[in-house]
Amino acid sequence: MAVPKGKVSRQRRDKRRSSVWKLNAPTLTACPNCGELIRPHRACRNCGQYNGRTVIKVEESK
């Protein structure tokens, strides 16, 4: 049966677990049409364009 060789200190244990909880911020790119920050490979919510084509009809706000 496997038995640990010795007690692992709290510091060593926590150092091993520290990288599990890191979150990455989503990457944002500028829309080539209007300059709004958008997620990559998604249509722009501001102007409705994706890859140079209008794919969503966006109503202009007053």
N, C-alpha and C positions, 0 to 999 in steps of 0.2 A: 504494500500500500504506500502511496506517495505521502510523504510528510515534509512540511516546510522545514528548512534548515534553521531558521531563526525568526525572531519577531521583526517585522518590517515596520520601521518608524512611521509616524504620521506624516512627517515631512516627505519621506521617500514615496509613500503611498500616494499622497496628494500631488506630487510632481508628476507621477505616472498618469494620474487621472485628469490633469489640468487641461490638456488639449481637446478633450472630448466635448467641452461645452462652448467652444469658440464658434461664433456664427459669422458668416461672410455677408457683407453688405451686397445687395444686388448691383450688378454692373449697369450703368446707364450710358446711353449714347445720345448724341444730338440728332434730331430729325433733320434730314437734309433739306426739307421743304420749309419748315417754319422755325427750326432751331429748338423746339421743345425737347426736354430730356425724356427719353423713352427707354423701355427694356429692349434689348436686341431681338430681332426676328419677330416683332409685333407691330401691328398697325398703330400709327400715331393717333391718340385720342383727340388731339387738338385740331389737326387738319384732315385726318382720315386717310392718309396716304401710306402705302407700303410698297417699297421697291419701285418708286416712281409712278405708281398707279393709284388712283382713288378707289379704295375698297370699302370705305364707310362714309355714308352721307352724314355730315356734321352740320347741325343747325348753328347759325351764328348767334351768339348771345348779344342782347341789346345793351 
